[in-house]
Amino acid sequence: LPASVFYLSLCFCPYPQAELGLNEHHQNEAINYMRFARFKRGLCLKTVDSCFQDLKDSRLVEETFTVDEVTDMLDGLRTVVHSEVESELINTTYTNVLLLRQLFSQAEKWYLKLQTDVSELENRELLEQVAEFEKSEFTSSNKKPSADLIKPKLAPLNEGGSELLNKTVACLQEENEKLKTRLKMIETQATAALDEKSKLEKSLKDLQMIQGDQKSHTNQDIAELENKVAALKSQFEKTLNDSTANQKFLEENLVTTKHDLLKVQDQLSTAEKELEKKFQQTAAYRNMKEILTKKNEQIKDLRRRLSK
């Protein structure tokens, strides 16, 4: 876990020096943190050793033990050691988060955005480099902690802070000049846009006036057409009503005429029958009928003779 701090400083340090690729100030801060981590690691190991010593003092009082007794003692020891190690690992994780919080807070004061690469925390080369650095710092040299190493908190950047501030001011001034140039360009574009807007508003007013006149003429034409359509519709309805009345009158006359025709035909038939009856009752009709009868008899006699 301490390698995360070293790698974070390695990525953003502008002055690579010494074994870890950090400047002297940052390397002293790393040594200070490693001293704190070694202290916590020693406490954890002492706690584990005390767990085993407590087991020896409290349980290993007899010369022989059964398998169940040994299993019970080992299970109890495993539970205690597991709890102690888990608590220490959790505390170490929280401690590293607090350390990262301090670094990020200092970076945010300078409007910096730090980035970390978690995959590099398992880089064996970097881990071995950190191990060698710790070995050289705390075992072989036996160096005494300097004034920088005993600081309880991370101090704000002093060396290079003014240089970074100057660079930031220069960048801001350059950005300000760019913004001024862009502002002038935007003002020019805005003036041109306002002129164009005025022209468009004038054109729009003229167009609205023309459309108003056209609309009034169109409304007048529509009103005239509507009046004409209404008159034609009224005339058509009147004509249709007259045609309907005439058709009805003609149908009634036709029915009456048909009745009169049938009556006349009946009267004519009756008259013909009566006339024929009267004609048959006259002497001329009877004489003619007798003559025709005689003539028919004579013709029949002549035919018989001709046939003989």
Phi, psi and chi 1 to 4 in degrees:
 res  aa     phi    psi   chi1   chi2   chi3   chi4
   1 LEU       -  -37.7  -71.5  174.5      -      -
   2 PRO   -61.1  -24.8  -27.0   36.2      -      -
   3 ALA   -60.6  -26.0      -      -      -      -
   4 SER   -62.6  -38.1   63.0      -      -      -
   5 VAL   -68.7  -43.5 -179.8      -      -      -
   6 PHE   -64.5  -42.6  -58.3  146.1      -      -
   7 TYR   -66.7  -37.1 -179.1   70.3      -      -
   8 LEU   -61.2  -44.7 -177.3   65.9      -      -
   9 SER   -68.9  -34.4  -59.1      -      -      -
  10 LEU   -63.3  -34.8 -178.2   62.8      -      -
  11 CYS   -73.0  -28.8  -67.6      -      -      -
  12 PHE  -119.5    6.5  -62.8   98.3      -      -
  13 CYS   -80.7  125.2  175.5      -      -      -
  14 PRO   -82.3   -7.6   29.0  -33.1      -      -
  15 TYR  -128.6   81.9  -52.1  105.0      -      -
  16 PRO   -67.5  122.8   22.9  -30.1      -      -
  17 GLN  -146.9  172.5  -62.7  175.4    4.7      -
  18 ALA    57.2 -164.3      -      -      -      -
  19 GLU   -73.9  -35.3  -67.7   83.9   -8.1      -
  20 LEU   -91.1    3.4  -65.3  177.0      -      -
  21 GLY    75.1   25.5      -      -      -      -
  22 LEU  -116.9  161.4  -55.7  173.3      -      -
  23 ASN   -75.5  173.4   60.1   22.9      -      -
  24 GLU   -62.4  -40.1 -175.6  178.5   -1.7      -
  25 HIS   -63.5  -48.6  173.8   77.7      -      -
  26 HIS   -67.5  -35.6  -71.8  160.9      -      -
  27 GLN   -66.4  -37.9 -176.1  160.3  -58.2      -
  28 ASN   -63.5  -38.8  -70.5  -26.2      -      -
  29 GLU   -64.1  -38.7  -66.1  -66.2  -26.2      -
  30 ALA   -64.7  -41.4      -      -      -      -
  31 ILE   -64.0  -40.4  -67.3  171.9      -      -
  32 ASN   -60.7  -42.3 -170.0   21.9      -      -
  33 TYR   -68.6  -39.3  177.4   78.3      -      -
  34 MET   -63.8  -35.0  -68.4  179.3   69.3      -
  35 ARG   -63.5  -42.1 -170.4  179.4  -55.7  -81.8
  36 PHE   -63.5  -41.7  168.8   76.2      -      -
  37 ALA   -66.6  -40.1      -      -      -      -
  38 ARG   -63.0  -39.2  -76.5  170.8   60.2   86.6
  39 PHE   -62.4  -46.1  174.1   72.2      -      -
  40 LYS   -65.6  -36.8  -63.0  -66.2  -69.4 -176.4
  41 ARG   -66.8  -38.7 -175.2  166.2   67.2 -118.5
  42 GLY   -63.5  -40.9      -      -      -      -
  43 LEU   -62.2  -40.2  -70.4  178.5      -      -
  44 CYS   -64.2  -42.9 -178.6      -      -      -
  45 LEU   -65.7  -39.7  -67.7  175.7      -      -
  46 LYS   -62.1  -37.6  -71.5 -178.8  180.0  179.3
  47 THR   -64.4  -43.0  -56.7      -      -      -
  48 VAL   -64.2  -43.1  173.3      -      -      -
  49 ASP   -61.3  -39.3  -67.7  -21.3      -      -
  50 SER   -66.2  -31.2   65.7      -      -      -
  51 CYS   -63.3  -45.1  -68.6      -      -      -
  52 PHE   -66.9  -39.5  -77.8   88.3      -      -
  53 GLN   -65.8  -38.0 -172.1   62.8   39.3      -
  54 ASP   -63.3  -38.5  -69.0  -20.0      -      -
  55 LEU   -63.4  -42.8  176.8   64.7      -      -
  56 LYS   -63.4  -41.9  -68.8  179.1 -177.9  179.6
  57 ASP   -73.1  -32.6  -63.1  -21.3      -      -
  58 SER   -97.4  -27.8   61.7      -      -      -
  59 ARG  -113.9  -34.1  -57.9  -66.4  -61.2  -85.7
  60 LEU   -87.5   68.9  -60.5 -179.9      -      -
  61 VAL  -111.0   -7.0  -65.4      -      -      -
  62 GLU  -114.3  164.9  -60.8  178.4    4.5      -
  63 GLU   -86.9  -28.0  -65.0 -177.5   -3.3      -
  64 THR  -127.9  146.0   58.5      -      -      -
  65 PHE  -137.1  150.6  -65.1   93.4      -      -
  66 THR   -81.2  167.9   63.5      -      -      -
  67 VAL   -62.7  -40.0  174.9      -      -      -
  68 ASP   -64.8  -38.2  -67.4  -23.7      -      -
  69 GLU   -67.4  -41.9  -69.4  175.0  -17.1      -
  70 VAL   -64.8  -41.6  173.1      -      -      -
  71 THR   -62.1  -42.8  -58.6      -      -      -
  72 ASP   -63.1  -41.7 -177.9   59.2      -      -
  73 MET   -65.6  -42.5  -73.1 -171.8  -68.2      -
  74 LEU   -66.3  -38.4  -68.4  177.3      -      -
  75 ASP   -63.4  -43.3  -71.1  -19.9      -      -
  76 GLY   -63.8  -42.2      -      -      -      -
  77 LEU   -63.9  -40.4  179.1   61.3      -      -
  78 ARG   -62.5  -40.3 -177.9 -173.9   61.4 -177.9
  79 THR   -63.4  -44.7  -58.1      -      -      -
  80 VAL   -66.1  -46.7  174.7      -      -      -
  81 VAL   -64.7  -40.9  172.7      -      -      -
  82 HIS   -59.6  -43.5 -179.1  -85.7      -      -
  83 SER   -65.4  -43.4  176.0      -      -      -
  84 GLU   -64.7  -44.8  -68.4  -67.4  -23.2      -
  85 VAL   -67.5  -42.0  173.1      -      -      -
  86 GLU   -62.2  -43.0 -178.4 -177.0   15.3      -
  87 SER   -62.1  -41.3  176.2      -      -      -
  88 GLU   -68.6  -39.1 -174.8   60.2   27.6      -
  89 LEU   -64.8  -41.6  -70.5  174.9      -      -
  90 ILE   -63.6  -43.4  -67.7  173.9      -      -
  91 ASN   -63.5  -38.6 -175.6   62.7      -      -
  92 THR   -64.1  -40.6  -57.3      -      -      -
  93 THR   -61.7  -46.7  -57.9      -      -      -
  94 TYR   -63.9  -37.4  -65.2  163.1      -      -
  95 THR   -62.6  -42.5  -57.1      -      -      -
  96 ASN   -65.3  -36.3  -78.6  -83.8      -      -
  97 VAL   -64.1  -39.9  171.5      -      -      -
  98 LEU   -65.1  -37.3  -68.7  177.8      -      -
  99 LEU   -66.1  -43.6 -179.0   60.5      -      -
 100 LEU   -62.0  -36.2  -70.4  173.7      -      -
 101 ARG   -61.9  -39.8  179.4  176.3  176.4  -88.7
 102 GLN   -63.2  -43.9  -67.1 -179.2   16.1      -
 103 LEU   -63.2  -45.1  -65.3  175.1      -      -
 104 PHE   -66.1  -36.6  -67.7  153.0      -      -
 105 SER   -64.1  -43.0  -62.9      -      -      -
 106 GLN   -64.5  -38.2  -68.8 -171.9   18.4      -
 107 ALA   -65.9  -38.4      -      -      -      -
 108 GLU   -67.7  -26.4  -70.2  175.8   -1.4      -
 109 LYS   -64.1  -28.9  -69.1  179.5 -179.9  179.1
 110 TRP  -100.2   13.8  -63.8   97.7      -      -
 111 TYR    59.4   39.2  -58.2   98.1      -      -
 112 LEU  -102.9  152.3  -60.4  177.0      -      -
 113 LYS  -120.6  105.9  -66.7 -177.4  178.4  179.7
 114 LEU   -82.9  152.4  -57.0 -176.9      -      -
 115 GLN  -131.1  147.0  -65.9  179.9   -8.3      -
 116 THR  -123.7  151.7   58.9      -      -      -
 117 ASP  -117.4   99.4 -171.2   -4.2      -      -
 118 VAL   -64.6  -29.1 -179.1      -      -      -
 119 SER   -63.0  -27.4   62.4      -      -      -
 120 GLU   -74.5   -9.5  -70.7  -66.7  -28.4      -
 121 LEU   -69.7  -16.8  -62.4 -179.5      -      -
 122 GLU  -108.2   17.6  -63.0 -178.8   -4.1      -
 123 ASN   -73.0  114.5 -169.6  -37.0      -      -
 124 ARG   -65.2  -35.2  -61.8  -54.2  -53.6  173.6
 125 GLU   -64.9  -45.4  -65.6 -179.4    0.4      -
 126 LEU   -65.2  -38.7  -68.9  177.7      -      -
 127 LEU   -64.4  -42.1  -67.4  175.2      -      -
 128 GLU   -64.9  -36.5  -68.4  175.6    0.5      -
 129 GLN   -64.0  -40.7 -177.7 -179.7   -4.5      -
 130 VAL   -65.8  -40.0  172.8      -      -      -
 131 ALA   -63.2  -43.0      -      -      -      -
 132 GLU   -64.0  -39.2  -69.4  -66.2  -28.4      -
 133 PHE   -64.0  -43.4  176.5   75.5      -      -
 134 GLU   -64.0  -40.9 -177.8 -177.2   13.3      -
 135 LYS   -62.9  -43.1 -176.6  177.7  179.6 -179.2
 136 SER   -70.3  -30.2   63.5      -      -      -
 137 GLU   -82.9  -35.1  -75.6  -67.8  -31.7      -
 138 PHE  -112.4   -9.6  -65.2   98.5      -      -
 139 THR  -115.9  -47.0   58.8      -      -      -
 140 SER   -85.0  -45.8   61.0      -      -      -
 141 SER   -81.0  -31.0   62.6      -      -      -
 142 ASN    53.2   45.9  -65.6  -38.2      -      -
 143 LYS   -71.4  147.6  -64.9 -179.6 -179.9  179.3
 144 LYS   -85.6  145.0  -65.4 -178.1  179.7  179.9
 145 PRO   -65.5  131.5   22.8  -31.8      -      -
 146 SER   -81.1 -179.5   61.3      -      -      -
 147 ALA   -65.5  -31.7      -      -      -      -
 148 ASP   -71.2  -28.6  -67.8  -24.3      -      -
 149 LEU   -79.7  -16.3  -62.5 -179.9      -      -
 150 ILE   -99.4   11.8   60.1  176.7      -      -
 151 LYS   -72.5  131.3  -68.1  179.1  180.0  178.9
 152 PRO   -75.9  -20.2   28.0  -34.9      -      -
 153 LYS  -132.6  158.1  -64.4 -176.9  179.1 -179.7
 154 LEU   -71.2  124.0  -70.5  175.6      -      -
 155 ALA   -84.3  153.0      -      -      -      -
 156 PRO   -62.4  155.6  -20.3   31.1      -      -
 157 LEU   -63.7  126.3  -64.6  176.1      -      -
 158 ASN  -109.4  -59.2  -65.7  -37.2      -      -
 159 GLU   -66.8  132.8  -57.0  177.8   -4.6      -
 160 GLY    80.1   -8.1      -      -      -      -
 161 GLY   -69.3  -42.5      -      -      -      -
 162 SER   -66.5  -36.6   58.9      -      -      -
 163 GLU   -65.2  -42.9 -177.4  178.9   -5.5      -
 164 LEU   -63.5  -38.9  179.7   60.4      -      -
 165 LEU   -64.4  -42.1 -179.0   59.7      -      -
 166 ASN   -61.8  -43.5  -67.9  -28.5      -      -
 167 LYS   -62.2  -39.9  -70.8 -177.7  178.9  179.9
 168 THR   -64.8  -41.6  -55.9      -      -      -
 169 VAL   -64.4  -41.1  170.8      -      -      -
 170 ALA   -62.8  -43.2      -      -      -      -
 171 CYS   -62.4  -40.6  -67.5      -      -      -
 172 LEU   -67.0  -38.1  -69.2  175.2      -      -
 173 GLN   -65.1  -42.5  -72.0  177.6   -9.9      -
 174 GLU   -62.9  -42.7 -176.2  179.8   -2.8      -
 175 GLU   -64.8  -35.0 -174.1   68.7   20.5      -
 176 ASN   -64.6  -42.2 -169.0   20.0      -      -
 177 GLU   -62.8  -42.2  -67.4  -63.0  -31.0      -
 178 LYS   -61.9  -40.1  -68.5 -179.2 -179.8  178.9
 179 LEU   -66.8  -37.8  -69.6  174.6      -      -
 180 LYS   -63.2  -45.2  -73.0 -179.0  179.3  179.2
 181 THR   -61.2  -43.2  -55.8      -      -      -
 182 ARG   -65.5  -35.5 -173.6  177.7  178.3 -175.5
 183 LEU   -64.9  -41.4  180.0   59.9      -      -
 184 LYS   -61.5  -43.3  -69.4 -179.1  179.8  178.6
 185 MET   -62.4  -40.9 -174.6 -177.3  -60.3      -
 186 ILE   -66.9  -38.5  -67.9  174.8      -      -
 187 GLU   -63.2  -42.0  -72.6  177.9   -7.9      -
 188 THR   -61.2  -45.8  -56.0      -      -      -
 189 GLN   -64.1  -36.7  -66.5  176.7   -5.9      -
 190 ALA   -67.0  -39.6      -      -      -      -
 191 THR   -62.5  -45.6  -56.3      -      -      -
 192 ALA   -61.8  -38.6      -      -      -      -
 193 ALA   -66.1  -37.3      -      -      -      -
 194 LEU   -66.2  -42.0  -71.4  174.5      -      -
 195 ASP   -60.7  -45.0  -64.8  -22.2      -      -
 196 GLU   -63.3  -36.9 -173.7   67.4   20.9      -
 197 LYS   -64.5  -40.9 -178.9 -178.7  177.5 -178.3
 198 SER   -62.5  -43.6  -59.8      -      -      -
 199 LYS   -62.0  -43.3  -66.3  179.4 -179.3  178.7
 200 LEU   -65.3  -38.0  -69.4  174.9      -      -
 201 GLU   -64.4  -40.7  -72.3  178.2   -9.7      -
 202 LYS   -64.1  -45.3 -175.9  177.9  179.3 -178.7
 203 SER   -60.5  -38.5  -59.5      -      -      -
 204 LEU   -65.5  -40.4 -179.5   61.0      -      -
 205 LYS   -63.7  -44.8  -71.2 -179.6 -179.8  178.9
 206 ASP   -60.2  -43.7  -64.3  -21.2      -      -
 207 LEU   -63.8  -38.9 -178.4   60.3      -      -
 208 GLN   -65.8  -37.1  -72.6  177.5  -10.0      -
 209 MET   -64.0  -45.9  -68.8  177.9   62.9      -
 210 ILE   -61.3  -43.3  -64.9  172.7      -      -
 211 GLN   -64.3  -34.6  -72.0 -179.2  -11.7      -
 212 GLY   -64.5  -44.4      -      -      -      -
 213 ASP   -62.2  -47.2  -64.3  -22.2      -      -
 214 GLN   -61.2  -35.5  -68.6  179.6   -9.8      -
 215 LYS   -67.9  -38.5 -173.4  175.8 -179.5 -179.6
 216 SER   -65.6  -44.4   60.5      -      -      -
 217 HIS   -62.0  -41.7  -68.2  -55.7      -      -
 218 THR   -64.2  -40.8  -56.9      -      -      -
 219 ASN   -63.7  -38.8  -67.8  -27.2      -      -
 220 GLN   -64.5  -45.5 -174.4  176.2   -0.8      -
 221 ASP   -61.3  -41.0  -65.8  -21.5      -      -
 222 ILE   -64.2  -40.3  -68.4  173.7      -      -
 223 ALA   -63.2  -42.6      -      -      -      -
 224 GLU   -62.8  -44.2  -68.1  178.5   -3.0      -
 225 LEU   -62.6  -39.1  -70.6  174.6      -      -
 226 GLU   -64.6  -39.4  -71.6  178.2   -9.1      -
 227 ASN   -63.6  -44.1  -66.5  -29.1      -      -
 228 LYS   -62.2  -43.7  -70.1 -179.2 -180.0  179.7
 229 VAL   -63.0  -38.7  170.0      -      -      -
 230 ALA   -65.2  -41.0      -      -      -      -
 231 ALA   -64.9  -45.1      -      -      -      -
 232 LEU   -62.6  -38.5  -69.3  173.5      -      -
 233 LYS   -64.9  -42.0 -176.1  177.7  179.7 -179.4
 234 SER   -64.0  -44.0  175.9      -      -      -
 235 GLN   -63.5  -41.1 -174.9  177.4   -1.4      -
 236 PHE   -63.9  -40.6  175.3   74.3      -      -
 237 GLU   -65.4  -39.1  -69.9  177.9   -7.6      -
 238 LYS   -64.2  -46.3 -177.1  178.6  179.7 -178.5
 239 THR   -60.7  -41.5  -56.0      -      -      -
 240 LEU   -64.4  -40.0 -178.7   62.6      -      -
 241 ASN   -65.1  -42.0  -66.7  -29.2      -      -
 242 ASP   -63.0  -43.3  -65.0  -19.7      -      -
 243 SER   -62.9  -39.4  -61.4      -      -      -
 244 THR   -64.7  -40.8  -55.7      -      -      -
 245 ALA   -66.1  -43.4      -      -      -      -
 246 ASN   -62.9  -41.1  -68.0  -27.4      -      -
 247 GLN   -63.5  -40.5 -176.7  178.1    1.3      -
 248 LYS   -65.3  -41.9 -174.6  175.9 -179.3 -178.6
 249 PHE   -62.9  -43.3  177.6   73.8      -      -
 250 LEU   -64.7  -39.3  -69.2  174.2      -      -
 251 GLU   -63.6  -41.3  -71.8  177.8   -6.8      -
 252 GLU   -64.5  -42.8  -67.3  176.8   -3.8      -
 253 ASN   -62.5  -38.1  -70.1  -21.9      -      -
 254 LEU   -64.8  -41.5 -179.4   59.4      -      -
 255 VAL   -64.0  -42.1  172.4      -      -      -
 256 THR   -63.9  -41.4  -55.0      -      -      -
 257 THR   -63.4  -41.0  -54.6      -      -      -
 258 LYS   -61.8  -43.0  -75.8 -177.2  177.8  179.8
 259 HIS   -62.3  -42.2  -69.7  169.5      -      -
 260 ASP   -64.8  -40.0  -66.0  -20.1      -      -
 261 LEU   -63.0  -44.1  179.4   59.2      -      -
 262 LEU   -63.9  -38.4  -68.6  174.5      -      -
 263 LYS   -65.6  -42.3 -175.9  176.5 -179.8 -178.9
 264 VAL   -65.0  -42.6  169.7      -      -      -
 265 GLN   -61.6  -38.2  -72.2  178.6   -9.0      -
 266 ASP   -66.6  -42.1 -175.7   50.4      -      -
 267 GLN   -64.5  -39.2  -67.4  176.7   -3.7      -
 268 LEU   -65.0  -41.3 -178.3   58.9      -      -
 269 SER   -64.5  -41.8  175.6      -      -      -
 270 THR   -64.3  -38.9  -56.1      -      -      -
 271 ALA   -67.1  -40.1      -      -      -      -
 272 GLU   -64.0  -41.0  -73.7  179.2   -7.1      -
 273 LYS   -63.1  -44.8  -70.3  179.8 -179.6  179.2
 274 GLU   -65.0  -39.3  -68.3  178.6   -4.3      -
 275 LEU   -65.6  -40.8 -179.1   60.6      -      -
 276 GLU   -66.0  -39.0 -176.3  178.1   -1.8      -
 277 LYS   -65.2  -42.7 -175.9  176.8  179.7 -178.2
 278 LYS   -66.0  -38.4  -70.1 -179.9  179.3 -179.6
 279 PHE   -65.6  -36.8 -179.8   70.8      -      -
 280 GLN   -68.2  -24.4  -70.6  176.7   -0.5      -
 281 GLN   -85.2   -5.0  -67.5  177.3   -1.0      -
 282 THR   -81.9  157.1   57.2      -      -      -
 283 ALA   -69.2  -37.5      -      -      -      -
 284 ALA   -61.5  -40.0      -      -      -      -
 285 TYR   -65.9  -40.2  175.9   77.6      -      -
 286 ARG   -68.6  -39.6  -72.0 -166.1  -62.5  -91.4
 287 ASN   -64.7  -43.7  -68.2  -26.0      -      -
 288 MET   -62.8  -37.9 -172.6  176.5  -66.3      -
 289 LYS   -66.9  -39.1 -172.8  173.8 -177.9 -178.9
 290 GLU   -66.4  -39.1  -69.9  177.4   -2.4      -
 291 ILE   -64.5  -43.2  -67.5  170.4      -      -
 292 LEU   -64.8  -32.8  -71.5  174.1      -      -
 293 THR   -68.5  -42.7  -58.2      -      -      -
 294 LYS   -64.6  -43.8  -70.8  180.0  179.4  179.0
 295 LYS   -61.8  -37.7  -70.2  -66.0 -177.1 -178.4
 296 ASN   -65.9  -37.4  -72.7  -26.6      -      -
 297 GLU   -66.3  -41.6  -69.4  -65.8  -25.4      -
 298 GLN   -63.2  -40.2  -69.8  177.0    0.7      -
 299 ILE   -65.4  -41.1  -71.2  170.4      -      -
 300 LYS   -62.4  -39.3  -71.0  179.7 -179.2  178.8
 301 ASP   -66.1  -42.4 -176.4   51.9      -      -
 302 LEU   -62.5  -39.0  -70.3  173.8      -      -
 303 ARG   -64.7  -38.6  -75.3  178.6  178.7  173.9
 304 ARG   -64.1  -42.0  -77.1 -165.0  -61.5  -89.0
 305 ARG   -64.1  -44.7  -70.6  178.8 -178.4  178.7
 306 LEU   -62.9  -33.1  -74.2  173.1      -      -
 307 SER   -72.9  -32.1   62.3      -      -      -
 308 LYS   -71.6      -  -72.2 -178.9  179.4 -179.6
